[in-house]
Amino acid sequence: MASRTEEFDLRFAGLDQWSDADFLMALWEGQMRAVASVGPILQDLAAAANGIARRLGGGGRLVYVGAGTSGTVAWQDAKELGGTFGWPEQHTIVMLAGGLQSAPNEFNGAEDDTDLAARDIQQNDIGEHDAVIAIAASGSTPYTVRAVELARERGALTVGICNNPDGSLIKIADHGIFLDSAPEVVAGSTRMGAGTAQKAALNILSTLVMNKLGRLFDNLMVGMRAENIKLRDRALRIVCHIASCDEGRAKDALSQSDFDIRIAVLVANGHQVSRAKEVLGLSNGNLRAALEYRD
């Protein structure tokens, strides 16, 4: 039996002959249904985030696993964690079947390669300190399913996200999550509804994890890397806001701290850089806890 993402939805019979307005409306409604599918699984995402944060807080790595569209969605989420939250790249692993640089035929074919999944798990030494987030629209992609099976055998925490209620990922992962994004408007084109639902779910999941690891203060990205003019200006505003200081003091603090926002806030509040680093370390990188720290 075909997975739900492969179903032919008869509501869209004759789609290729619809007017532009009706065609686009159908696609837009499909995207809205996809985003709406995340609402009912927020508690599942919260439970997964708590488990992931515990592993990462203990020094573990965040591992993304996927193939095809799901793999590239996972890769995008992983890639953005460093710049947005300052999450270290050495603590992020992306296992994308075939790799981003592979030729189209290799990229598509790699999703069936369970031996490749085993090699990738072995080479990355996935273990009990790590947290694995695996994504597959069908929930049955051989590469992804095998990677989760092996990661769990090795003691890693596993989260499986799919768009099929009968997907194997739901059954084999510690946290199996079903995104009810409905059959695709363009049958089987999971880059559309399923991909949008996955992106929204990952955005929410990884942001909550980063918050639990102290990478936010209020709604501000205090772990952010200020690597260009726009981000340096943002860093300046953040330090001014949290430390309640003027721009001159904030600029000096940022300069002393190599534009590490959390260190800069502590420096602007009167700490020497070395002490600020010590206090932040004792607070597990959590700025709010560091500001409240007392010897």
Rosetta blueprint (number, residue, H / E / L):
1 M L
2 A L
3 S L
4 R H
5 T H
6 E H
7 E L
8 F L
9 D L
10 L H
11 R H
12 F H
13 A L
14 G L
15 L H
16 D H
17 Q H
18 W L
19 S L
20 D H
21 A H
22 D H
23 F H
24 L H
25 M H
26 A H
27 L H
28 W H
29 E H
30 G H
31 Q H
32 M H
33 R H
34 A H
35 V H
36 A H
37 S L
38 V L
39 G H
40 P H
41 I H
42 L H
43 Q H
44 D H
45 L H
46 A H
47 A H
48 A H
49 A H
50 N H
51 G H
52 I H
53 A H
54 R H
55 R H
56 L H
57 G H
58 G L
59 G L
60 G L
61 R L
62 L E
63 V E
64 Y E
65 V E
66 G E
67 A L
68 G H
69 T H
70 S H
71 G H
72 T H
73 V H
74 A H
75 W H
76 Q H
77 D H
78 A H
79 K H
80 E H
81 L H
82 G H
83 G H
84 T H
85 F H
86 G L
87 W L
88 P L
89 E H
90 Q H
91 H H
92 T E
93 I E
94 V E
95 M E
96 L E
97 A L
98 G L
99 G L
100 L L
101 Q L
102 S L
103 A L
104 P H
105 N H
106 E H
107 F H
108 N H
109 G H
110 A H
111 E H
112 D H
113 D L
114 T H
115 D H
116 L H
117 A H
118 A H
119 R H
120 D H
121 I H
122 Q H
123 Q H
124 N L
125 D L
126 I L
127 G L
128 E L
129 H L
130 D L
131 A E
132 V E
133 I E
134 A E
135 I E
136 A E
137 A L
138 S L
139 G L
140 S L
141 T L
142 P H
143 Y H
144 T H
145 V H
146 R H
147 A H
148 V H
149 E H
150 L H
151 A H
152 R H
153 E H
154 R L
155 G L
156 A L
157 L E
158 T E
159 V E
160 G E
161 I E
162 C E
163 N L
164 N L
165 P L
166 D L
167 G L
168 S H
169 L H
170 I H
171 K H
172 I H
173 A L
174 D L
175 H E
176 G E
177 I E
178 F E
179 L L
180 D L
181 S L
182 A L
183 P L
184 E L
185 V L
186 V L
187 A L
188 G L
189 S L
190 T L
191 R L
192 M L
193 G H
194 A H
195 G H
196 T H
197 A H
198 Q H
199 K H
200 A H
201 A H
202 L H
203 N H
204 I H
205 L H
206 S H
207 T H
208 L H
209 V H
210 M H
211 N H
212 K H
213 L L
214 G L
215 R L
216 L L
217 F E
218 D L
219 N L
220 L E
221 M L
222 V L
223 G L
224 M L
225 R L
226 A L
227 E L
228 N L
229 I H
230 K H
231 L H
232 R H
233 D H
234 R H
235 A H
236 L H
237 R H
238 I H
239 V H
240 C H
241 H H
242 I H
243 A H
244 S L
245 C L
246 D L
247 E H
248 G H
249 R H
250 A H
251 K H
252 D H
253 A H
254 L H
255 S H
256 Q H
257 S L
258 D L
259 F L
260 D L
261 I H
262 R H
263 I H
264 A H
265 V H
266 L H
267 V H
268 A H
269 N L
270 G L
271 H L
272 Q L
273 V H
274 S H
275 R H
276 A H
277 K H
278 E H
279 V H
280 L H
281 G H
282 L H
283 S L
284 N L
285 G L
286 N L
287 L H
288 R H
289 A H
290 A H
291 L H
292 E L
293 Y L
294 R L
295 D L
